[in-house]
Amino acid sequence: MVTIVLGSTLAPAQTADPALQRVVTQGRGSLAFILGNTACRQRLLGTCINWDRVLLAMEQGQALGYVAFKHHLRGPFALRVQPFVQEFGRIQGWVRFAAFCLSEYREWRYSFLLYGLRVNKPARNRGIGSALVQACCAQAAADGFKDVFLEVPLNNDRARALYLHNGFRLLRKRWVPFPPVRSMHRLAEPAL
Ligand SMILES: CC(C)(COP(=O)(O)OP(=O)(O)OC[C@H]1O[C@@H](n2cnc3c(N)ncnc32)[C@H](O)[C@@H]1OP(=O)(O)O)[C@@H](O)C(=O)NCCC(=O)NCCS
């Protein structure tokens, strides 16, 4: 049976497991030009995860997917320059870190943001993505928020359909074409 748990309720030994960290750092592929490939993202962000901003779908002790969220200036990743400098050297490390900070700060206008969602390939089409979206909206309601926002890449039809089926509506098109995303909104009710 799949259960959804807040990452911060897991034991420190579990959250220190690189396999669990990889589930979360595999997301953010759209920022590969700043954060590199999946292995690089793991090195940059694996030890910087704010587990109180991550809900995990667990089955028999294994994480099958996650949804991450942001509010009160805190998202799933703590902003630390050190791993960037270690990975890319001083100059390129600072440049990439600054670019990552910019992409993070751009999103602070949303009161509660569904920041990232991913289900491991073998576990897809079992309703886990929908369960994570619903759990994230319930978390927003429990944390006192009325609205949940997210940004979906223009070319991700599957994710957009999933969000539409889970009660989100598309907001009006943005003036700026970059990043190529469309904002969506839903009320933070526990379940539809
Ligand atoms: C998008 C993504 C999270 C969907 O995850 P998922 O677990 O496959 O999602 P679900 O199973 O809930 O829904 C997918 C489809 O499975 C089917 N499905 C849902 N529940 C099901 C169930 N209990 N049994 C069988 N099939 C089911 C439905 O057809 C559903 O499609 P619909 O929402 O259009 O009706 C996953 O494809 C993914 O990780 N993609 C890569 C990362 C990504 O694009 N993230 C979004 C960034 S904005």
The ligand as a MOL file (V3000), in Angstrom:
LIG
                    3D

  0  0  0     0  0            999 V3000
M  V30 BEGIN CTAB
M  V30 COUNTS 48 50 0 0 0
M  V30 BEGIN ATOM
M  V30 1 C 3.2890 13.6840 -14.3920 0
M  V30 2 C 3.5150 12.4900 -13.4540 0
M  V30 3 C 3.9030 13.0310 -12.0720 0
M  V30 4 C 2.2200 11.6920 -13.3400 0
M  V30 5 O 2.4000 10.6770 -12.3470 0
M  V30 6 P 1.4560 9.3570 -12.3140 0
M  V30 7 O 1.7210 8.7080 -11.0130 0
M  V30 8 O 1.6550 8.5820 -13.5290 0
M  V30 9 O 0.0180 10.0590 -12.3080 0
M  V30 10 P -1.3920 9.3100 -12.1300 0
M  V30 11 O -1.2130 7.8350 -12.1560 0
M  V30 12 O -2.0730 9.9080 -10.9690 0
M  V30 13 O -2.1620 9.7770 -13.4050 0
M  V30 14 C -1.7080 9.4190 -14.7070 0
M  V30 15 C -2.7700 8.6650 -15.4180 0
M  V30 16 O -2.8400 7.3860 -14.8360 0
M  V30 17 C -4.2040 6.9430 -14.8560 0
M  V30 18 N -4.5500 6.5740 -13.4790 0
M  V30 19 C -4.8260 7.3900 -12.4510 0
M  V30 20 N -5.1280 6.6550 -11.3560 0
M  V30 21 C -5.0210 5.3710 -11.7000 0
M  V30 22 C -5.1860 4.1590 -11.0130 0
M  V30 23 N -5.5350 4.1320 -9.7160 0
M  V30 24 N -4.9490 3.0130 -11.6690 0
M  V30 25 C -4.6040 3.0420 -12.9670 0
M  V30 26 N -4.4280 4.1750 -13.6830 0
M  V30 27 C -4.6480 5.3100 -13.0610 0
M  V30 28 C -5.0480 8.0430 -15.3890 0
M  V30 29 O -5.3230 7.7790 -16.7480 0
M  V30 30 C -4.1540 9.2450 -15.2880 0
M  V30 31 O -4.3500 10.1370 -16.3100 0
M  V30 32 P -5.3630 11.3680 -16.0930 0
M  V30 33 O -4.9110 12.1680 -14.8880 0
M  V30 34 O -5.1900 12.1360 -17.3470 0
M  V30 35 O -6.7010 10.7480 -15.8950 0
M  V30 36 C 4.6260 11.5400 -13.9900 0
M  V30 37 O 4.3300 11.2100 -15.3250 0
M  V30 38 C 6.0170 12.1240 -13.9210 0
M  V30 39 O 6.7030 12.0020 -12.9140 0
M  V30 40 N 6.4760 12.7790 -15.0160 0
M  V30 41 C 7.8110 13.3550 -15.0740 0
M  V30 42 C 7.9450 14.5790 -14.2050 0
M  V30 43 C 6.9300 15.6390 -14.5530 0
M  V30 44 O 6.5950 15.8580 -15.6970 0
M  V30 45 N 6.4780 16.3500 -13.4920 0
M  V30 46 C 5.5450 17.4460 -13.6180 0
M  V30 47 C 6.3090 18.7180 -13.6160 0
M  V30 48 S 5.2020 20.1210 -13.7560 0
M  V30 END ATOM
M  V30 BEGIN BOND
M  V30 1 1 1 2
M  V30 2 1 2 3
M  V30 3 1 2 4
M  V30 4 1 2 36
M  V30 5 1 4 5
M  V30 6 1 5 6
M  V30 7 2 6 7
M  V30 8 1 6 8
M  V30 9 1 6 9
M  V30 10 1 9 10
M  V30 11 2 10 11
M  V30 12 1 10 12
M  V30 13 1 10 13
M  V30 14 1 13 14
M  V30 15 1 14 15
M  V30 16 1 15 16
M  V30 17 1 15 30
M  V30 18 1 16 17
M  V30 19 1 17 18
M  V30 20 1 17 28
M  V30 21 1 18 19
M  V30 22 1 18 27
M  V30 23 2 19 20
M  V30 24 1 20 21
M  V30 25 1 21 22
M  V30 26 2 21 27
M  V30 27 1 22 23
M  V30 28 2 22 24
M  V30 29 1 24 25
M  V30 30 2 25 26
M  V30 31 1 26 27
M  V30 32 1 28 29
M  V30 33 1 28 30
M  V30 34 1 30 31
M  V30 35 1 31 32
M  V30 36 2 32 33
M  V30 37 1 32 34
M  V30 38 1 32 35
M  V30 39 1 36 37
M  V30 40 1 36 38
M  V30 41 2 38 39
M  V30 42 1 38 40
M  V30 43 1 40 41
M  V30 44 1 41 42
M  V30 45 1 42 43
M  V30 46 2 43 44
M  V30 47 1 43 45
M  V30 48 1 45 46
M  V30 49 1 46 47
M  V30 50 1 47 48
M  V30 END BOND
M  V30 END CTAB
M  END
